[in-house]
Amino acid sequence: MASDPEQSTLSSIEKVGKSSGEIGGAEEPLLNGIHPSESYSVTAAILPFLFPAFGGSLYGYDIGATSCATISIESATLSGISWYDLSSVEIGLITSGSLYGALIGSVLAFNIGDFLGRRRELILAAILYLVGALVTALAPDLAIMVIGRFVFGIGIGLAMHAAPMYIAETSPSQIRGQLISLKEFFIVLGMVGGYGIGSLLVDTVSGWRYMYGASAPLAVIMGIGMWWLPASPRWLLLCAIKRKENMQDLRERAIYSLYRLRGQAIGDSAPQQVDEILVELSYLQEEKEATLGELFQGKCLKALTIGAGLVLFQQITGQPSVLYYAASILQSAGFSAASDATRVSILLGLLKLVMTGVAVLVVDRLGRRPLLLGGVSGIVVSLVLLGSYYLFLDDAPAVAVVALLLYVGCYQLSFGPIGWLMISEIFPLRLRGRGLSIAVLVNFGANALVTFSFSPLKALLGAGVLFYGFGVIAVLSLIFIFFIVPETKGLTLEEIEAKCLC
């Protein structure tokens, strides 16, 4: 790769603008209610989504592959290592190493996200994914393996921070919800892929090495793809406001990025669209560098409340715990596939995939709030049924199976995709990187809290009471959504800031 695609000249911009201008300009009338400045080529819009979404796929793959890799590592005959006799703490380090790394990555993203930009942060994430996968797969001992897991996890933290921002800031507003929700689809797709590859390799000697190493090619594709894509136009304009001496140059690069991201369908209206965004952001020109304290003031505090609240409820309504019980619930119902935890995971993964696809199809038609309210209501019902099964209905396993499938389906219609969608939309541009960093940190922190507190709480309270407790939290989340979370369907990111946070 001889040069960085961002370093394009004004002559390139003018050339693209002239060829695109034959299709239509900013003076054309509205087409189906959409101004030409919002026009886009479907092909051009897909690629800016696809490569960042690979960051989510690698996160999902790690979840699926690790569940099979630990089985392989603990096997005296199949591990292919002399240190297979691991303690529960050591196995915990392997399984949760990427989660701890993701927490570190989320903290790092707070300061480096806006400095590097969304695109370069994703390139760095791809490099960390690659290094982490190779170090883990080739590890000669446990210590090196845990280091590899941490490095891979830092890549997860950076990718889950930058990918929603890049997709949100480069997507046409008409399909922004679908594209960001599709990222959740790719996470689940990666998870199913991890379970599938793991199930194929679990009986192979040193199969865990191949499971972890299999993610390396996708990391390479992600890195090359992000190198080829342009920077986020909104990030470039934010830099233009901060660095007034480079205003014209950065404006031209933002225009070129829009041509790259929208294709010829945008016509010659890219300069107009860039100027409209600059007008929306003009109030920033006299402001100083964003600080942590600003996140807890005014509209930024409201955005943080919405974003962090959604991802917090996403985890503390019991998603990790419900999936933990999936195998035992299906076994009690007599499903033969339940004898193999990997096959059960694939079954649930496919259901998650289908329901996420449904959410992707309807999110920009129905809106965010209806999906959240409807889906979380279903989660409440499912948790009540699960609690009742373990307390009163242990002779009716069909109830538990229905509750399990209802929970998984409703979660993927609501919290799964909409949580990531909302946190990418709701923060003002100037503080989006830092605000989203805190939201991602809350997400992974709450995930860790629920995962590690589940067993002692189960021993103390029992599974039935614990699921009832999750049900109460889900009711609280419904109240939060109804009174706090706004509808952002069809609004540009600047309109969300102006209309929903004031």
Secondary structure, 3 states (H helix, E strand, C coil): CCCCCCCCCHHHHHHHHHHHHCCCCCCCCCECCECHHHCCCHHHHHHHHHHHHHHHHHHHHHHHHHHHHHHHHCCCCCCCCCCCCCCHHHHHHHHHHHHHHHHHHHHHHHHHHHHHCHHHHHHHHHHHHHHHHHHHHHCCCHHHHHHHHHHHHHHHHHHHHHHHHHHHHHCCCCCHHHHHHHHHHHHHHHHHHHHHHHHHHCCCCCHHHHHHHCCHHHHHHHHHHHHHCCCCHHHHHHHHHHCHHHHHHHHHHHHHHHHHHHCHHHCCCHHHHHHHHHHHCHHHHHCCCCCHHHHHCHHHHHHHHHHHHHHHHHHHCCHHHHHHCHHHHHHHCCCHHHHCHHHHHHHHHHHHHHHHHHHHHHHHHHCHHHHHHHHHHHHHHHHHHHHHHHHCCCCCHHHHHHHHHHHHHHHHHCHHHHHHHHHHHCCCHHHHHHHHHHHHHHHHHHHHHHHHHHHHHHHHHCHHHHHHHHHHHHHHHHHHHHHHCCCCCCCCHHHHHHHHCC
